[in-house]
Amino acid sequence: MRTTADQLRADARSNRDQILRAALEVFCERGSNVPMKDIADRAGVGVGTLYRRFPDRDALLTATAEAHMANIVELVTTARREEPTAWSALCRVLRECAEMQLGAQAAAIEPAAHQLVKDDPAVTETRNVLFDQLRQLIDHAHADGDLRPDIGLPDIEVLMMLQIPAHTASRPDTIERVIGIILDGIRAQGDSRD
């Protein structure tokens, strides 16, 4: 049986996670200058709870960026673990990034948080882990002969941030078609798997 202290820690983690999810949603919808109360309301917590976890907007922006990047690391790690080949993992990553509108999410956080995120050690560490995971995935896809040899990390980063207009992004067939075109463009010649 968990103790009261354990329950409090679990509640605190849950509140923190709720706040970070709400912050990302609200930043995407309305920009990063939204009132902190609106984020607390979306998270279902009081403003005091928000400020206990994040003493100011900069702290919240930085934590949101770090959590956002950690989610992308998890996406890439899971794809690498679950897919049978590096190519199929890369295809999955690009599809999931398009479906979750990763580019729009990053754009909502990045302008306001650029310097904060750039200078934060936790964000830098998470970014380095992400880049390492992607490099390994790209290297394996190259070694398998599935990915064009001239496609590298900068190309994949741009493709992960692809923004599909909101009025068409809700249609799965549109995302699948666009990703299919992209995959055809980065696939090694003669390879028709995805």
C-alpha positions as CSV (number, residue, x, y, z in Angstrom):
1,M,0.0,0.0,0.0
2,R,1.3,3.4,-0.9
3,T,1.9,6.0,1.8
4,T,0.4,9.5,1.8
5,A,3.8,10.9,0.8
6,D,3.8,8.6,-2.2
7,Q,0.3,9.7,-3.1
8,L,1.3,13.3,-2.9
9,R,4.3,12.7,-5.1
10,A,2.1,10.9,-7.6
11,D,-0.5,13.7,-7.5
12,A,2.3,16.3,-8.0
13,R,3.7,14.4,-11.0
14,S,0.2,14.1,-12.4
15,N,-0.5,17.9,-11.9
16,R,2.8,18.7,-13.6
17,D,2.1,16.5,-16.6
18,Q,-1.5,17.9,-16.9
19,I,-0.1,21.5,-16.8
20,L,2.6,20.7,-19.5
21,R,0.0,19.0,-21.8
22,A,-2.4,22.0,-21.3
23,A,0.4,24.5,-21.9
24,L,1.4,22.9,-25.2
25,E,-2.3,22.8,-26.3
26,V,-2.9,26.4,-25.3
27,F,0.4,27.7,-26.8
28,C,-0.5,25.9,-30.1
29,E,-4.0,27.4,-30.1
30,R,-3.3,30.9,-28.9
31,G,0.5,31.6,-28.7
32,S,2.8,31.7,-25.7
33,N,1.6,35.0,-24.2
34,V,-1.7,33.5,-23.1
35,P,-2.6,34.2,-19.5
36,M,-1.3,31.6,-17.1
37,K,-4.8,31.2,-15.6
38,D,-6.0,29.9,-18.9
39,I,-3.4,27.2,-18.8
40,A,-4.3,26.3,-15.2
41,D,-8.0,26.2,-16.2
42,R,-7.2,23.9,-19.2
43,A,-5.1,21.6,-16.9
44,G,-7.9,21.5,-14.3
45,V,-5.6,22.9,-11.5
46,G,-5.6,26.1,-9.6
47,V,-3.3,29.0,-10.6
48,G,-1.5,28.5,-7.3
49,T,-0.7,24.9,-8.2
50,L,0.7,26.1,-11.6
51,Y,2.9,28.7,-10.0
52,R,4.2,26.2,-7.4
53,R,5.4,24.0,-10.2
54,F,6.5,26.8,-12.6
55,P,7.3,30.1,-10.9
56,D,7.1,32.1,-14.1
57,R,6.2,31.9,-17.8
58,D,9.9,31.2,-18.7
59,A,10.0,28.2,-16.4
60,L,6.8,26.9,-18.0
61,L,7.9,27.5,-21.5
62,T,11.2,25.7,-20.9
63,A,9.6,22.8,-19.2
64,T,7.0,22.5,-22.0
65,A,9.7,22.5,-24.6
66,E,11.7,19.8,-22.7
67,A,8.6,17.7,-22.2
68,H,7.7,18.1,-25.9
69,M,11.1,17.0,-27.0
70,A,11.1,14.1,-24.6
71,N,7.8,12.9,-26.2
72,I,9.5,13.0,-29.6
73,V,12.4,11.0,-28.2
74,E,9.9,8.4,-27.0
75,L,8.2,8.4,-30.4
76,V,11.5,7.7,-32.1
77,T,12.6,5.1,-29.5
78,T,9.3,3.2,-29.7
79,A,9.4,3.2,-33.5
80,R,12.9,1.8,-33.5
81,R,12.0,-0.9,-31.0
82,E,8.7,-2.0,-32.5
83,E,9.4,-1.8,-36.3
84,P,11.2,-4.6,-38.1
85,T,13.5,-2.3,-40.1
86,A,15.0,1.1,-39.8
87,W,13.1,2.2,-42.9
88,S,9.7,1.2,-41.5
89,A,10.7,2.9,-38.2
90,L,11.6,6.1,-40.1
91,C,8.3,5.9,-42.1
92,R,6.4,5.6,-38.8
93,V,8.2,8.5,-37.2
94,L,7.4,10.8,-40.2
95,R,3.8,9.7,-40.3
96,E,3.3,10.2,-36.5
97,C,5.0,13.6,-36.6
98,A,2.7,14.7,-39.4
99,E,-0.4,13.3,-37.6
100,M,0.4,15.1,-34.4
101,Q,1.3,18.3,-36.2
102,L,4.7,18.4,-34.7
103,G,5.8,21.4,-36.7
104,A,2.8,23.5,-35.5
105,Q,3.6,22.5,-31.9
106,A,7.2,23.4,-32.2
107,A,6.3,26.7,-33.9
108,A,4.0,27.6,-31.0
109,I,6.8,27.1,-28.4
110,E,9.9,28.1,-30.3
111,P,9.6,31.8,-31.0
112,A,9.0,32.8,-27.4
113,A,11.3,30.1,-25.9
114,H,14.2,30.1,-28.4
115,Q,16.9,31.6,-26.2
116,L,15.5,29.9,-23.0
117,V,15.4,26.5,-24.7
118,K,18.8,27.0,-26.4
119,D,20.5,27.8,-23.0
120,D,18.7,25.2,-20.9
121,P,20.8,22.1,-20.0
122,A,17.8,19.7,-19.7
123,V,16.5,20.7,-23.1
124,T,19.9,20.5,-24.6
125,E,20.4,17.0,-23.2
126,T,17.0,15.9,-24.5
127,R,17.7,17.4,-27.9
128,N,21.1,15.5,-28.0
129,V,19.4,12.2,-27.2
130,L,16.8,12.9,-29.9
131,F,19.5,13.7,-32.5
132,D,21.5,10.6,-31.5
133,Q,18.4,8.4,-31.9
134,L,17.6,9.9,-35.3
135,R,21.3,9.6,-36.5
136,Q,21.3,5.9,-35.5
137,L,18.0,5.4,-37.3
138,I,19.2,7.2,-40.4
139,D,22.6,5.2,-40.4
140,H,20.7,1.9,-40.2
141,A,18.4,2.9,-43.0
142,H,21.4,3.9,-45.1
143,A,23.2,0.6,-44.2
144,D,20.2,-1.4,-45.2
145,G,20.1,0.4,-48.6
146,D,16.6,1.8,-48.0
147,L,17.3,5.5,-47.5
148,R,18.9,7.6,-50.2
149,P,22.5,8.2,-49.3
150,D,22.3,11.9,-49.6
151,I,19.5,12.2,-47.0
152,G,20.8,13.1,-43.5
153,L,19.7,14.4,-40.1
154,P,19.0,18.0,-41.3
155,D,16.7,16.6,-44.0
156,I,14.8,14.4,-41.6
157,E,14.5,17.2,-39.0
158,V,12.8,19.4,-41.6
159,L,10.5,16.6,-42.7
160,M,9.5,15.9,-39.1
161,M,8.5,19.5,-38.8
162,L,6.3,19.5,-41.9
163,Q,3.2,21.6,-41.3
164,I,0.1,20.5,-43.1
165,P,-2.6,23.2,-43.1
166,A,-5.2,22.7,-40.4
167,H,-8.1,22.5,-42.8
168,T,-6.6,19.4,-44.5
169,A,-4.7,17.9,-41.6
170,S,-7.8,16.5,-40.1
171,R,-8.2,14.2,-43.1
172,P,-6.1,11.1,-42.7
173,D,-6.0,10.5,-46.5
174,T,-4.3,13.9,-47.0
175,I,-1.6,13.2,-44.4
176,E,-1.0,9.7,-45.8
177,R,-0.8,11.0,-49.4
178,V,1.7,13.8,-48.5
179,I,3.8,11.4,-46.4
180,G,3.7,8.9,-49.2
181,I,5.1,11.5,-51.6
182,I,7.8,12.4,-49.1
183,L,8.8,8.8,-48.6
184,D,9.0,8.1,-52.3
185,G,11.4,11.1,-52.5
186,I,13.7,9.9,-49.8
187,R,13.6,6.2,-50.5
188,A,16.7,4.7,-52.2
189,Q,16.1,3.9,-55.9
190,G,14.6,0.6,-56.6
191,D,13.2,0.2,-53.0
192,S,9.4,0.1,-52.9
193,R,8.8,-0.8,-49.2
194,D,7.3,1.4,-46.6
